[in-house]
Amino acid sequence: MKSQEIVFVLDLGGQQSQLVARRIREAGVYCEILPFHGSIQQIKAKKPKGLIITSDNSEACIESAVNSKELYELGVPVLFVGQGAQEISMQLGGKAIKAEETGSAAVFGDAENKLFGIEFQPESFETELDSRILRAFLLQACSCKGNWTMANYARQSIEYYKEQIGNRKVLCALSGGVDSSVAAVLLHKAIGSNLICIFVDHGLLRKNEADQVEKTFREQFNLNLIRVNAQKRFLDRLKGIVDPETKRIIIGEEFIRVFEEEAEKIGAVDYLVQGTIYSDVIESGFGDKATIKSHHNVGGLPEHIEFKEIIEPLKSLFKDEVRKLGEELGIPRELVWRQPFPGPGLAVRVIGEVTEDKLEILREADAIFRDEVAKAGLDQEIWQYFAVLTNMRSVGVSDGRRTYDYTIALRAVTSMDAMSADWARIPFDVLDRTSKRIVNEVRNVSRVVYDITGKPPATIEWE
C-alpha cells in the first residue's frame, strides 16, 4: 500500500508497548511495534518520523537504551516511556531536579538532541498517559500530520487489493465474528464475486445468529456466500462428550472437515484470506519477547487446499480499529461491535454433554441477558457478557409446584485485551430484571447466579 508517515514503538521491556501504540494511533499517526534489538536497517528503510522506546527499570534495559547510539544518530526525535526513563536520562547526561508541583510523573527533554522522556508509576500509567503528552511529541517534535484515519485505510486497502489480486480467486472462512466479517467485506469491495466465503453453521451459535449473518452478508453486501448447515453433524460428534478440551478438539476437527469438503467442490484457489489482527501478531512473540499465544489463524486448515499465499488485510490493526474499519465499510453496528465469541461457540457454555435441548435453553437465557444489558446502555462498556447453562439442578417453585431445574450462571467482565479481566459491576436492578425474565420466560430454569470471579484466577469462559 501507499507509503505513509510512521512512528515506531521499540519494546525494551515492561507492559506498555501496546497501550502506547493505541494512544499514538488515536492521535491520527500510524505506528508499529518492533523489538528494541531488531534490525536498524528495517527502521531506516521506512524512514520513521520518530521513535518511542518503552522500557522497565531493569539494569539490562537501561544499559541497552544508553548504548544504542545508532538509534540516536538517525536524526529523528526519540521519546522514552516507562519506569526506566528517568534513569536513562541521567546516564545520558541529564540532571534530576525536584519540581514544586506534586504528581507521579517525571519528565525530561533535550530539544537540541531531540531526546525526551516521561516516567510514570506503573499503577498510574494508563490513566495519566493522555493524548496531550503524545500529541505534543508527535505533532510538534516529530512534525507528524496526524491524518491517519480508518476512512483512508479502507480506501487505500481496497485499491491495493483490487490491483494486487485482479481476477484471481480468494477463499474465506466466514465465521460471522468481527474479524472475519470485516476482512471479508473489505476484500469483497476490492474483488467482488471473486471472493468466495464459506460459512459453516455448526448449530452452536447464539439465538438467530446464523440467519442474521447470512442475511447481512448475502443481501446487504451480495457476497458470494456458501452456507453449510451442519448442525446435526456436529451434535452427533458431541454426543456423550463432557470434557471441555475434547469438545474443542472435536469441533475444530469437524469444522476443518466441512470446510475441506466445500473447498474441494470449489477447486483450486489463488489466495486464502484470514482475519489476523495486530494483537495476534504481537502475542505470537517477536525477537526476545515472550510468546503469549501462538499465531493460530492458519493452524488446522486443510493442507491440500492449493493457494499461492495468505492475505491478512487486518494484521496491522488493533481490535478497536477493526471495529471502526467495519463501520467505514458499512457493516451494521450490531455486528461490528458484538462481543468476543469463542470458536467452539455455545458448546463451551453448556457444562457437560451438549444437546439440542440444552442449547435451546441457553440461547433463550443468553438472549435475555444481552437484551437487558443493551437496554441499560452497558453493552459498550462491558468487554464480554453471556449466560452459561450449568450442569447443576436445584429445587424451585413454579405455579405452586415443586420444580427441579437448571441453574443459569451469568458472566460479565471488563478488560482491555482479555489477558486479564475483572467482573463487571452491573447494577443490581439490571441483574434483577434479567433473573426474573429468565426464570419466567425460559423453560426448565429455576435459579440464576452471577459470577464475581476475576481473571486470574478464573478464565473468562467457564470451559
C-alpha positions in Angstrom: 0.0 0.0 0.0 1.0 3.6 -0.4 3.8 4.7 2.0 2.7 6.8 4.9 4.3 8.6 7.8 5.2 6.1 10.6 6.4 6.1 14.1 8.0 3.0 15.7 7.4 1.8 19.2 10.5 -0.1 20.3 9.8 -2.6 23.0 12.6 -2.7 25.6 10.5 -4.4 28.3 7.6 -3.7 30.5 3.9 -3.9 29.6 3.3 -0.5 28.0 4.0 -1.0 24.3 0.5 -2.0 23.1 -1.1 0.8 25.2 1.3 3.4 23.8 0.7 2.2 20.3 -3.0 2.5 20.6 -2.6 6.1 22.0 -0.4 7.0 19.1 -3.0 5.8 16.6 -5.7 7.6 18.4 -3.7 10.8 17.7 -4.0 10.0 14.0 -0.5 8.7 13.5 0.3 5.2 12.2 2.8 3.2 14.3 4.2 -0.3 14.5 5.7 -2.1 17.5 9.2 -3.6 17.0 11.6 -5.4 19.3 14.2 -2.9 20.6 17.0 -5.1 19.4 15.6 -5.6 15.9 17.2 -4.6 12.6 18.3 -0.9 12.5 18.1 -1.3 8.7 14.4 -2.2 8.9 13.9 1.0 10.8 15.9 3.1 8.4 14.2 1.7 5.4 10.8 3.0 6.5 12.1 6.5 7.4 10.2 6.9 10.6 9.2 10.4 11.8 10.1 9.4 15.4 10.8 6.6 17.8 9.2 5.8 21.1 11.0 3.4 23.4 9.0 1.7 26.1 11.1 0.2 29.0 11.1 -1.1 32.5 13.6 -0.2 35.2 15.9 -3.2 34.9 19.7 -2.7 34.5 19.7 -4.6 31.2 17.1 -2.3 29.7 18.8 0.9 30.8 22.2 -0.3 29.6 20.7 -1.2 26.2 19.0 2.1 25.8 22.0 4.2 26.8 24.4 2.3 24.5 22.2 2.3 21.4 23.9 5.1 19.6 22.7 4.1 16.2 19.2 4.9 17.1 20.0 8.4 18.2 22.1 9.0 15.1 19.1 8.6 12.9 18.3 12.2 13.5 14.6 11.7 14.5 13.1 12.6 17.8 13.1 9.9 20.5 10.7 9.6 23.4 11.4 7.3 26.4 8.3 6.0 28.1 8.3 3.8 31.2 9.9 3.1 34.6 13.4 3.3 33.2 13.0 6.7 31.5 14.4 8.9 34.3 17.5 6.6 34.9 18.2 6.6 31.2 18.1 10.4 31.1 20.6 10.5 34.0 23.0 8.2 32.2 22.7 10.3 29.1 24.0 13.3 31.0 20.8 14.7 32.4 20.2 16.0 36.0 17.2 15.3 38.3 15.5 18.4 39.7 12.6 18.2 42.1 9.6 20.1 40.9 7.3 22.3 43.0 4.1 20.6 41.9 3.1 17.1 43.1 2.5 14.1 40.9 3.5 10.6 39.9 5.3 11.5 36.7 8.9 12.6 35.9 9.6 14.3 32.6 12.8 15.4 30.7 13.6 17.0 27.4 16.7 17.8 25.3 15.4 19.7 22.3 18.8 20.1 20.7 19.4 16.3 20.6 15.7 15.5 20.2 15.6 13.3 23.3 12.5 13.3 25.5 11.1 11.1 28.2 8.3 10.6 30.7 8.2 8.1 33.6 5.0 7.0 35.4 4.5 4.8 38.3 3.0 1.6 36.9 -0.3 1.9 38.6 -0.9 5.4 37.1 0.5 4.8 33.6 -2.8 4.1 31.8 -4.7 7.0 33.4 -2.1 9.7 33.1 -0.7 8.9 29.6 -3.3 11.2 28.0 -3.3 12.5 24.4 -1.7 15.8 25.2 1.7 14.2 26.0 1.9 12.1 22.9 0.3 14.8 20.6 3.0 17.3 21.7 5.7 14.8 20.8 4.1 13.5 17.6 2.8 16.7 16.1 5.4 19.2 17.3 8.7 17.3 17.9 8.1 14.8 15.0 6.1 17.2 12.7 3.5 14.4 12.0 0.4 15.4 10.2 -1.9 13.3 12.3 -4.2 12.3 9.3 -4.1 8.5 9.6 -7.8 7.5 9.7 -9.9 4.4 9.1 -11.5 6.1 6.1 -8.1 6.5 4.4 -7.1 3.0 5.4 -10.2 1.5 3.9 -9.8 3.3 0.7 -6.1 2.5 0.3 -6.7 -1.1 1.2 -9.5 -1.6 -1.4 -7.4 0.0 -4.1 -4.3 -2.1 -3.1 -6.1 -5.5 -3.2 -8.0 -4.6 -6.3 -4.7 -4.1 -8.1 -2.8 -7.0 -6.5 -5.4 -9.7 -6.8 -7.2 -8.7 -10.1 -9.4 -11.6 -11.4 -7.9 -14.4 -9.2 -10.0 -16.3 -6.7 -9.9 -15.8 -2.9 -11.3 -18.2 -0.3 -12.5 -17.0 3.1 -13.8 -19.0 6.1 -16.5 -16.6 7.3 -17.4 -17.3 11.0 -19.6 -14.3 11.4 -17.2 -12.9 14.0 -15.9 -9.4 13.8 -12.5 -10.1 12.3 -13.5 -12.5 9.5 -16.6 -10.3 8.7 -14.5 -7.1 8.3 -11.8 -8.9 6.3 -14.5 -10.5 4.0 -16.3 -7.2 3.3 -13.0 -5.4 2.6 -11.9 -8.0 0.1 -15.4 -8.1 -1.4 -15.3 -4.4 -2.1 -12.0 -4.9 -3.8 -12.6 -8.0 -5.9 -16.4 -8.6 -5.9 -17.6 -12.2 -6.7 -14.0 -13.5 -6.9 -14.2 -13.7 -3.1 -15.8 -17.0 -2.1 -16.9 -17.2 1.6 -17.8 -20.4 3.3 -20.0 -20.0 6.4 -20.2 -23.2 8.4 -23.3 -23.2 10.7 -22.4 -25.8 13.3 -25.5 -25.2 15.4 -23.6 -23.7 18.3 -24.3 -20.0 17.6 -26.4 -17.6 19.6 -30.1 -17.0 19.0 -30.9 -16.1 15.4 -27.1 -15.5 14.8 -26.7 -17.8 11.8 -29.7 -16.3 9.9 -28.5 -12.8 10.7 -25.0 -13.5 9.4 -26.4 -15.0 6.2 -28.9 -12.2 5.6 -26.4 -9.4 6.2 -23.7 -10.7 4.0 -25.8 -12.2 1.3 -28.5 -9.5 1.0 -26.7 -6.3 2.1 -23.3 -7.0 0.6 -24.2 -9.5 -2.1 -21.3 -11.7 -1.1 -20.6 -15.0 -2.9 -21.6 -16.9 0.2 -21.9 -20.7 0.7 -23.8 -21.6 3.9 -23.3 -25.1 5.1 -25.9 -26.3 7.5 -24.0 -28.9 9.6 -25.9 -28.7 12.9 -26.8 -32.4 13.1 -23.3 -33.4 12.1 -21.7 -31.5 14.9 -24.2 -32.6 17.6 -23.7 -36.2 16.6 -20.0 -35.9 17.1 -20.5 -34.3 20.5 -22.9 -36.9 21.8 -21.8 -38.2 25.2 -18.8 -35.8 25.4 -18.4 -33.9 28.7 -14.7 -32.9 28.8 -14.3 -29.3 27.6 -11.0 -29.8 25.8 -12.3 -32.8 24.0 -15.3 -30.7 22.9 -13.0 -28.1 21.5 -10.9 -30.7 19.6 -13.9 -32.4 18.1 -15.5 -29.0 17.0 -12.2 -27.8 15.5 -11.6 -31.1 13.6 -15.2 -31.2 12.3 -15.1 -27.6 11.1 -11.9 -28.4 9.1 -13.6 -31.5 7.6 -16.6 -29.4 6.5 -14.5 -26.6 5.2 -12.3 -29.1 3.4 -15.3 -30.8 1.7 -16.7 -27.5 0.5 -13.3 -26.2 -0.7 -12.8 -29.3 -2.8 -16.1 -28.6 -4.6 -14.8 -25.1 -5.5 -11.4 -26.3 -6.7 -8.1 -24.6 -6.7 -8.0 -21.0 -5.3 -5.2 -18.5 -5.5 -5.4 -16.9 -2.1 -6.8 -17.6 1.4 -7.9 -14.6 3.4 -7.6 -14.6 7.2 -8.9 -12.2 9.9 -5.5 -12.0 11.7 -5.3 -8.8 13.7 -2.3 -6.9 15.2 -2.6 -8.4 18.7 -2.3 -11.9 17.1 1.0 -10.9 15.6 2.3 -9.3 18.8 1.2 -12.1 21.1 2.9 -14.6 18.8 6.1 -13.1 20.0 9.0 -11.4 18.3 12.7 -11.1 18.9 13.3 -11.8 22.6 9.7 -11.0 23.6 7.9 -13.9 25.2 5.2 -15.6 23.3 1.8 -15.1 24.9 -0.1 -17.4 22.5 0.8 -18.9 19.1 -0.4 -17.3 15.9 -3.3 -19.6 15.4 -5.3 -18.4 12.4 -3.7 -20.7 9.9 -3.4 -23.7 12.2 -5.6 -26.7 11.3 -6.6 -25.6 7.8 -6.5 -28.4 5.3 -3.0 -28.7 3.8 -4.0 -29.9 0.4 -6.0 -26.7 -0.4 -4.0 -25.0 -3.1 -3.4 -21.3 -2.8 -0.5 -19.1 -3.6 -0.4 -17.0 -0.5 -2.4 -15.9 2.6 -4.0 -12.4 2.6 -4.2 -10.8 6.0 -5.8 -7.3 5.5 -6.2 -6.6 9.2 -2.9 -7.7 10.5 -1.8 -4.1 11.3 -4.9 -3.2 13.2 -5.9 -3.5 16.8 -9.4 -4.8 17.7 -11.0 -1.4 18.2 -9.6 -0.2 14.9 -11.0 -3.3 13.2 -14.4 -2.3 14.5 -14.0 1.2 13.2 -13.0 -0.1 9.8 -16.1 -2.3 9.8 -18.3 0.8 10.3 -16.4 2.6 7.5 -17.2 -0.4 5.3 -20.9 -0.2 6.1 -21.2 -3.3 8.3 -24.2 -2.9 10.7 -23.1 -1.6 14.2 -24.7 -4.6 16.0 -22.4 -6.9 14.1 -19.3 -4.8 14.2 -19.5 -4.1 18.0 -20.5 -7.6 19.0 -18.6 -9.0 21.9 -15.9 -11.7 21.5 -17.3 -15.2 21.0 -15.4 -18.5 21.4 -14.7 -20.6 18.3 -16.4 -23.7 19.8 -19.5 -21.4 20.3 -22.1 -22.4 22.9 -20.6 -25.9 23.3 -18.2 -24.5 25.9 -21.1 -22.6 27.6 -23.1 -25.8 28.2 -21.4 -27.6 31.0 -21.4 -31.3 30.4 -22.9 -33.0 27.4 -24.2 -30.8 24.6 -27.7 -31.5 23.4 -30.1 -29.5 21.2 -32.5 -29.2 24.2 -29.7 -27.6 26.4 -28.6 -25.3 23.6 -32.2 -24.0 23.2 -32.4 -23.2 26.9 -29.1 -21.5 26.8 -29.9 -19.4 23.7 -33.0 -18.0 25.2 -31.4 -17.2 28.6 -28.4 -15.6 26.8 -30.6 -13.5 24.5 -32.5 -12.1 27.6 -29.2 -11.2 29.3 -27.8 -9.5 26.2 -31.1 -7.7 25.7 -31.2 -6.3 29.3 -27.5 -5.2 29.2 -28.2 -3.4 25.9 -31.3 -1.7 27.2 -29.3 -0.4 30.2 -26.8 1.1 27.8 -24.0 -1.1 29.2 -23.2 -3.1 26.0 -20.3 -0.7 25.0 -18.8 -0.7 28.5 -18.6 -4.4 29.1 -15.9 -6.4 27.3 -17.9 -9.7 27.3 -21.2 -10.8 28.8 -23.1 -14.1 28.4 -25.0 -16.9 30.0 -23.8 -20.3 31.0 -26.0 -23.4 31.4 -24.5 -25.2 34.4 -24.9 -28.9 34.9 -26.4 -28.3 38.3 -30.1 -28.6 39.1 -31.8 -27.2 42.2 -35.2 -27.2 43.8 -37.6 -24.4 43.0 -41.3 -23.4 43.0 -43.3 -22.6 39.9 -47.1 -22.2 39.9 -47.3 -23.6 43.4 -45.5 -26.8 42.3 -42.0 -28.1 43.2 -39.5 -28.0 40.4 -36.0 -29.4 40.0 -34.5 -27.5 37.1 -31.2 -26.0 35.8 -29.2 -23.1 37.2 -28.1 -20.4 34.7 -24.9 -18.5 35.5 -24.4 -15.0 34.2 -20.8 -13.9 33.4 -19.8 -10.3 32.5 -16.2 -8.9 32.6 -14.4 -5.7 31.8 -11.0 -5.9 30.1 -8.5 -4.1 27.9 -7.2 -7.1 26.0 -8.7 -10.3 27.6 -5.3 -11.2 29.0 -6.7 -10.2 32.4 -10.3 -9.3 33.4 -12.4 -8.0 36.3 -16.0 -8.9 36.8 -18.4 -6.2 35.7 -20.2 -4.2 38.4 -23.6 -4.4 36.7 -26.3 -2.5 38.6 -28.5 -4.7 40.8 -31.7 -3.6 39.1 -30.4 -4.9 35.7 -29.4 -8.2 37.2 -32.8 -8.4 38.9 -34.7 -7.8 35.7 -32.5 -10.4 33.9 -33.0 -13.0 36.6 -36.8 -12.6 36.7 -37.2 -12.7 33.0 -35.0 -15.8 32.6 -36.9 -17.9 35.3 -40.2 -16.7 34.0 -39.6 -16.9 30.2 -37.2 -19.8 29.8 -38.3 -23.3 30.5 -36.5 -25.7 32.9 -34.6 -22.9 34.7 -35.2 -22.4 38.4 -32.2 -20.3 39.5 -29.9 -17.6 38.2 -26.5 -16.8 39.7 -23.8 -14.1 38.9 -20.1 -14.9 38.6 -17.9 -12.4 40.5 -14.5 -14.0 39.8 -11.7 -12.1 38.1 -9.2 -13.4 35.6 -6.9 -14.7 37.0 -7.6 -17.0 38.8 -10.6 -17.8 36.7 -10.8 -17.7 32.9 -13.4 -15.6 31.1 -15.2 -18.7 29.7 -16.3 -21.4 32.1 -14.9 -24.2 29.9 
